[in-house]
């Protein structure tokens, strides 16, 4: 199959898209326009270390200010400013920490998220779970005054890591649910790569831990994965069918999405909603596999198919699929495939939406409401 190389987005095109996203869209939801314009004025290329250095400068500036607030006992200002520092460090490592300066930004993002987390409501508890000589790391938040609430365990995809889940967690907290956020295999601090057989056992280790705690109801756990992370939620619906009250695949596929005839085009031509275009999506997918080339990604990916693994006809926990009809990263046909097999499923497909149901230029609030209300119903 011949695939023409994707036309690389120009630096000016990407700068315009970044400005369009400020205050609205991933990963710029909580940034300030003046800060963003300052960085864009210094960006002369998308070279990874330059990207990390320039966004890291803004993160470092806010981190220093937050420290001053903290030293003066100004808790509210300290928490807000540490979180702002986290946001800029997060952008500095985006989409993945593929260079030294981007890795510095990733460390800065984790550091400032935890500093800010002390001041969030509810506060963030970092949990380290022993796992096969390594550890599974997650962040637990329990709404104040809640007596052993059920838990929504959730995670992002190849570029949205556990520190990047505040909006989803807050929506769940408002419904009285505790949250536990972790990284999917291959991302962040997950100890396994994305293609490792049974990598979902890292999630099972987290479920084991939650079941052992006295401050949450470990018998009422549901999971939700966003973007590529939705694949792991769907897989857990089968492998942890007896322990989960529900699972949400928000924006991922489970078979066709991993086949070369779809995936090659997604990683070279389409990915229209990805900030820096398909080449950047390829970098992100390569990162979770530790792959060195497109061909290596295309060789690894089909192994993830839940159809090939023989799971689709097995009993499953209640399973909800949410995506846009026009997603060019994960095909909507995978939802129909899932519904043709095994137990009945539920689905919400956004007719005008792309990846994860998003419509360009709009917030994705309706999809978030669909997901969080469904989880609350399953955990009631």
C-alpha positions in Angstrom: 0.0 0.0 0.0 1.5 3.3 -1.0 1.0 6.2 1.4 2.0 9.7 0.6 3.8 11.5 3.4 1.7 13.9 5.3 2.2 17.5 4.6 3.9 18.8 7.7 2.1 21.7 9.4 4.1 24.9 9.2 5.3 26.6 12.4 2.9 29.5 11.7 0.0 27.2 11.3 0.7 25.5 14.6 1.1 28.9 16.3 -2.3 29.9 15.0 -3.8 26.7 16.3 -2.2 27.1 19.7 -3.7 30.6 20.0 -7.1 29.3 19.0 -6.9 26.7 21.8 -5.9 29.0 24.6 -8.4 28.8 27.5 -10.5 26.2 25.6 -8.8 23.1 24.3 -6.2 20.5 25.2 -3.5 21.1 26.3 -4.0 24.9 26.7 -7.3 24.9 28.7 -6.0 26.8 31.7 -3.2 28.9 30.2 -3.0 32.7 29.9 -3.0 34.3 26.5 -0.2 36.7 27.4 2.1 33.8 28.5 1.3 31.8 25.4 2.0 34.8 23.1 5.3 35.3 24.9 6.5 31.8 24.2 5.3 31.8 20.6 7.2 34.9 20.0 10.4 33.0 20.9 9.7 29.7 19.2 11.7 29.7 15.9 11.1 25.9 15.3 9.4 22.9 16.8 12.7 21.3 17.8 11.9 19.3 21.0 14.5 20.8 23.3 13.6 24.4 22.2 9.9 23.6 22.9 10.7 22.2 26.3 13.1 25.1 27.2 10.7 27.9 26.3 7.6 26.5 28.0 9.7 25.4 30.9 10.8 29.0 31.4 7.2 30.0 32.1 6.6 27.1 34.3 9.8 27.9 36.3 8.6 31.5 36.7 5.3 30.5 38.2 6.9 27.9 40.4 9.1 30.5 42.0 6.2 32.8 42.6 4.2 30.0 44.1 7.1 29.3 46.5 7.0 32.9 47.6 3.2 32.7 48.3 3.7 29.5 50.3 6.5 31.1 52.4 4.1 34.0 53.2 1.4 31.6 54.3 -0.8 32.5 51.3 -2.2 29.0 50.7 -4.8 29.7 48.1 -2.5 31.8 45.9 0.3 29.2 46.3 -2.0 26.3 45.2 -3.3 28.2 42.2 0.1 29.3 41.1 1.7 25.9 41.5 -1.0 24.5 39.3 -0.4 27.2 36.7 3.3 26.2 36.8 2.3 22.6 36.3 0.2 23.6 33.2 3.2 25.2 31.4 5.6 22.4 32.3 2.9 20.0 31.0 2.9 21.7 27.7 6.7 21.7 27.7 6.7 17.9 27.7 3.8 17.6 25.3 3.0 15.3 23.6 5.7 13.1 25.0 9.0 13.7 26.8 11.1 12.8 23.8 14.2 15.0 24.5 16.2 16.1 27.6 14.4 19.4 28.0 11.0 17.8 27.5 11.9 15.3 30.2 12.9 18.2 32.5 9.4 19.6 31.9 7.8 16.3 32.7 9.6 16.2 36.0 8.5 19.8 36.6 4.9 18.9 35.8 4.9 16.1 38.3 6.6 18.2 41.0 4.2 21.1 40.7 1.1 18.9 40.3 1.9 17.3 43.7 2.7 20.7 45.3 -0.6 22.1 43.9 -2.4 18.9 44.9 -2.0 19.7 48.6 -4.3 22.6 48.1 -6.9 21.1 45.8 -10.3 20.1 47.1 -10.2 17.2 47.7 -6.4 17.0 48.2 -4.3 14.6 46.2 -2.8 11.5 47.7 0.1 9.9 45.7 -0.2 6.2 46.0 2.6 3.8 45.2 1.5 0.1 44.8 4.2 -2.6 44.7 4.1 -4.4 41.4 6.5 -7.2 40.2 9.5 -5.5 41.7 8.4 -2.1 40.4 5.4 0.1 41.3 2.1 1.3 39.9 1.6 4.9 40.8 -1.8 6.7 41.1 -3.4 9.8 42.6 -6.4 9.3 44.9 -8.9 12.0 45.7 -11.8 11.4 48.1 -14.5 14.1 48.4 -14.6 15.7 51.8 -17.3 14.2 54.1 -17.8 11.2 51.9 -18.0 7.9 53.8 -16.4 5.1 51.8 -17.5 6.4 48.4 -17.4 4.3 45.2 -14.4 4.9 43.0 -14.1 5.9 39.4 -10.6 4.9 38.2 -9.6 6.7 35.0 -6.7 7.6 32.8 -5.8 9.3 29.5 -4.1 8.2 26.3 -0.7 8.5 24.7 -0.3 12.2 25.6 -2.8 12.9 28.4 -1.1 11.5 31.5 -2.4 11.1 35.0 -1.5 14.6 36.1 -3.6 15.9 33.2 -7.0 14.6 34.4 -8.2 17.4 36.7 -11.3 18.4 34.7 -12.6 14.8 34.6 -11.9 14.2 38.2 -13.6 17.4 39.4 -16.8 16.4 37.4 -16.8 13.0 39.1 -16.2 14.6 42.6 -19.3 16.8 42.1 -21.2 13.5 41.7 -19.9 12.2 45.0 -17.4 9.8 43.6 -13.8 9.3 44.6 -11.2 9.2 41.8 -8.1 7.2 41.2 -6.0 8.3 38.2 -3.1 6.4 36.7 -1.1 6.2 33.5 -1.9 3.7 30.8 0.8 1.2 29.7 3.7 2.9 27.9 2.8 6.4 29.3 4.0 8.3 32.3 5.0 6.2 35.3 3.3 2.9 34.2 5.9 0.2 34.6 4.9 -1.7 31.4 5.0 -0.9 27.7 1.8 -0.6 25.6 2.4 -3.9 23.7 3.4 -6.1 26.7 1.1 -9.1 26.9 -1.5 -8.6 29.7 -0.2 -5.1 30.4 -3.7 -4.5 31.8 -2.5 -6.2 35.0 -1.2 -2.8 36.1 -4.8 -1.7 36.4 -5.7 -4.9 38.2 -3.0 -4.2 40.8 -4.7 -0.8 41.3 -8.1 -2.5 41.8 -6.5 -4.8 44.3 -5.2 -1.8 46.3 -8.5 0.0 46.2 -10.3 -3.1 47.5 -7.9 -3.2 50.4 -8.6 0.4 51.6 -11.0 1.3 54.4 -11.7 4.9 53.1 -13.3 3.9 49.8 -15.8 1.2 48.7 -13.5 -1.2 46.9 -16.5 -3.3 45.8 -17.9 -0.4 43.8 -15.3 0.5 41.1 -15.8 1.6 37.5 -13.2 2.6 35.0 -12.9 5.1 32.2 -10.2 5.6 29.6 -9.9 8.6 27.3 -8.5 8.6 23.8 -6.2 5.6 23.3 -6.7 4.9 27.0 -10.3 3.9 26.2 -8.9 0.7 24.7 -7.6 -0.4 28.1 -11.0 0.3 29.7 -12.7 -1.9 27.1 -10.2 -4.7 27.7 -10.7 -4.5 31.5 -14.5 -4.8 30.9 -13.7 -8.4 29.8 -10.7 -9.3 32.0 -12.1 -7.7 35.2 -15.8 -8.4 34.4 -16.6 -9.7 37.9 -14.9 -6.8 39.8 -16.0 -3.8 37.8 -19.4 -2.1 37.9 -18.8 -0.5 34.5 -16.2 0.6 31.9 -16.2 3.5 29.5 -14.2 3.5 26.3 -14.2 7.2 25.4 -12.6 7.7 22.1 -10.6 4.5 21.3 -10.9 1.4 19.1 -10.3 -2.2 19.8 -9.6 -4.0 16.5 -9.8 -2.0 13.2 -7.8 0.9 14.8 -4.8 -1.4 15.1 -4.8 -2.8 11.5 -2.2 -1.4 9.1 -4.8 -0.4 6.5 -6.3 2.0 8.9 -3.4 2.9 11.1 -0.9 3.7 8.4 -3.1 6.5 7.0 -4.0 7.8 10.5 -0.3 8.2 11.4 0.7 9.7 8.1 -2.2 11.6 6.5 -5.1 12.3 8.8 -5.2 12.9 12.6 -6.8 16.3 11.8 -7.4 17.2 15.5 -3.9 16.4 16.7 -2.1 19.7 17.5 1.0 19.1 15.4 -0.5 16.7 12.9 0.0 13.0 12.1 3.7 13.1 12.5 3.4 14.1 16.1 0.7 11.4 16.7 3.2 8.9 15.3 5.8 10.1 17.8 3.3 9.6 20.6 2.3 6.1 19.5 5.9 5.2 19.0 6.7 6.4 22.5 4.3 4.0 24.2 5.7 1.0 22.3 9.4 2.2 22.4 9.2 1.8 18.6 11.7 3.5 16.3 9.7 3.7 13.1 6.3 3.7 11.5 6.9 0.2 10.2 7.7 -1.0 13.8 4.5 0.6 15.1 2.5 -1.1 12.3 4.1 -4.4 13.2 3.3 -4.1 16.9 -0.2 -2.6 16.9 -2.2 -5.6 15.5 -1.3 -7.6 18.6 -3.5 -5.4 20.7 -6.7 -6.3 18.8 -9.3 -7.6 21.3 -10.9 -9.6 18.4 -7.6 -11.4 17.8 -7.2 -11.9 21.5 -10.5 -13.7 21.5 -12.2 -11.4 24.1 -15.1 -9.9 22.3 -17.5 -12.9 22.8 -16.6 -13.3 26.5 -18.9 -11.9 29.3 -18.1 -8.3 30.1 -18.9 -5.7 32.7 -21.4 -3.0 31.5 -19.6 -1.2 28.7 -20.2 2.3 27.3 -18.6 3.6 24.1 -18.4 7.3 23.4 -16.8 8.8 20.3 -17.4 11.1 17.3 -18.6 9.7 14.0 -15.7 11.4 12.2 -12.8 10.3 14.4 -9.8 9.9 12.2 -7.6 8.5 14.9 -9.8 5.6 16.1 -12.6 4.4 13.7 -16.2 4.5 14.8 -16.6 1.1 13.1 -14.9 -0.5 16.2 -17.9 0.5 18.2 -20.2 -1.4 15.9 -17.9 -4.4 16.0 -18.1 -4.5 19.8 -21.9 -4.3 19.7 -22.0 -7.3 17.3 -20.4 -9.6 19.9 -20.9 -10.7 23.4 -23.1 -9.0 26.0 -25.2 -6.0 25.0 -23.3 -2.6 25.0 -24.3 1.0 25.2 -23.0 3.8 22.9 -23.2 7.5 22.3 -21.9 8.6 18.9 -21.7 12.3 18.2 -22.8 12.8 14.6 -20.8 16.0 14.1 -17.8 15.1 16.3 -14.3 13.9 15.6 -11.9 12.3 18.1 -13.6 11.7 21.4 -16.7 13.4 20.1 -15.0 16.8 19.9 -16.2 19.4 17.4 -13.3 21.8 16.5 -13.6 25.1 18.3 -16.0 23.9 20.9 -15.6 22.5 24.4 -16.4 18.8 24.8 -18.7 19.3 27.8 -21.6 17.2 26.5 -19.4 14.1 26.1 -18.0 14.6 29.6 -21.5 14.8 31.0 -22.6 11.6 29.3 -19.6 9.8 30.6 -19.7 11.0 34.2 -23.5 10.5 34.6 -23.2 7.0 33.3 -20.4 6.2 35.7 -22.5 7.6 38.6 -25.5 5.4 37.7 -23.3 2.3 37.5 -21.8 3.1 40.9 -25.0 3.9 42.7 
